[in-house]
């Protein structure tokens, strides 16, 4: 099994006339990229964090995930989009607690929203298999 590919969030497209919003991930050291359809709440949350808009007065869901993990002694390490099945992406949030790496199942939009909660953002990885399927390029 090959190593996951480091990616970065390259674009966020928010449309007021569609239920589906789009984020694009692009290879850090390559040209491949692909879109992921997400909901308006996740798109808005990601967009606000990327643009470093004012922090909300109370924690949002993605802040809550970070706070719970850290309160329980974990350190958020990275996110990975690991699988693509029937046009649905699957992701994990990786949390390190001592010597243990814990992977929590998450929607890619939520995982990326958690990643961009940090400055700099947590590393985002995509499995080679997903990247090949999603981008149409090996």
C-alpha positions in Angstrom: 0.0 0.0 0.0 1.4 3.4 -1.0 1.8 6.3 1.3 -1.0 8.9 1.4 -0.5 12.0 -0.7 -0.2 15.4 1.0 -2.9 17.8 -0.2 -4.0 21.3 0.4 -7.4 23.0 0.2 -7.1 25.0 -3.0 -10.6 26.4 -3.6 -14.0 26.8 -1.9 -17.0 27.5 -4.0 -20.1 28.7 -2.2 -23.3 29.0 -4.2 -26.5 30.5 -2.8 -28.6 28.8 -5.4 -27.5 25.2 -4.8 -27.7 22.9 -1.8 -24.2 21.5 -2.7 -21.1 23.6 -2.2 -17.7 22.5 -3.5 -14.2 22.4 -2.1 -11.2 21.4 -4.2 -8.1 19.6 -2.8 -4.9 19.8 -4.8 -1.6 17.9 -4.5 1.0 19.9 -2.7 3.8 18.5 -4.9 1.8 17.8 -8.0 -0.9 18.9 -10.4 -3.8 16.5 -9.5 -6.8 18.0 -7.9 -10.4 17.0 -7.3 -13.7 18.4 -6.0 -15.8 17.3 -3.0 -19.4 18.3 -2.7 -20.3 19.5 0.8 -23.1 21.2 2.6 -23.5 24.9 3.2 -22.8 24.8 6.9 -19.4 23.0 6.4 -18.5 25.2 3.4 -19.3 28.4 5.4 -17.3 27.1 8.4 -14.3 26.2 6.3 -14.5 29.5 4.4 -14.6 31.6 7.6 -11.6 29.8 9.1 -9.5 30.0 5.9 -10.3 33.8 5.7 -9.5 34.1 9.4 -12.8 35.8 10.0 -13.7 36.7 13.6 -14.0 33.7 15.9 -17.6 32.9 17.0 -18.4 33.8 20.6 -19.2 30.1 21.4 -17.5 27.0 20.0 -18.8 25.6 16.8 -19.1 21.8 16.2 -15.5 21.6 14.8 -14.2 23.5 17.8 -16.0 21.1 20.0 -14.3 18.1 18.4 -10.9 19.7 18.9 -11.7 20.7 22.5 -13.0 17.1 23.4 -9.9 15.5 21.9 -7.5 17.8 23.7 -9.3 17.6 27.0 -9.1 13.8 26.8 -5.3 14.0 26.3 -5.2 13.7 22.5 -3.4 15.9 20.0 -5.0 16.2 16.6 -2.4 15.2 14.1 -3.9 15.1 10.6 -6.9 14.1 8.5 -7.0 11.6 5.7 -9.5 10.9 2.9 -9.0 7.2 2.7 -11.7 5.8 0.5 -14.2 6.5 -2.3 -17.1 4.1 -2.6 -20.1 4.7 -4.8 -19.2 8.4 -5.2 -19.0 8.9 -1.4 -15.7 9.9 0.2 -14.7 8.5 3.6 -12.3 10.2 5.9 -10.7 9.9 9.3 -9.4 12.5 11.8 -6.2 11.2 13.3 -5.5 11.9 17.0 -2.3 11.0 18.8 -2.6 10.0 22.5 0.7 8.9 23.9 2.0 6.2 21.6 -1.5 5.4 20.2 -2.8 6.8 16.9 -6.6 6.9 17.0 -8.5 7.3 13.8 -12.0 8.7 14.1 -14.5 8.2 11.2 -15.7 11.5 9.7 -17.2 13.1 6.7 -14.4 14.7 4.6 -16.1 18.1 5.0 -16.0 17.8 8.8 -12.4 16.5 8.8 -11.3 19.4 6.6 -13.2 21.9 8.8 -11.4 20.4 11.9 -8.0 20.7 10.0 -8.5 24.4 9.2 -9.4 25.1 12.8 -5.7 25.1 13.4 -3.1 27.7 12.3 -1.3 26.4 10.3 -4.0 23.9 9.2 -3.5 20.2 10.1 -2.0 18.2 7.3 -4.6 16.8 4.9 -3.8 13.5 3.1 -5.6 11.5 0.4 -4.9 7.9 -0.4 -3.3 7.3 -3.8 -6.3 5.1 -4.7 -8.8 7.9 -4.0 -6.7 10.5 -5.7 -6.4 8.3 -8.9 -10.2 7.6 -8.9 -11.2 11.2 -8.1 -8.8 13.0 -10.4 -8.8 10.5 -13.2 -5.0 10.6 -13.3 -2.4 8.1 -11.9 
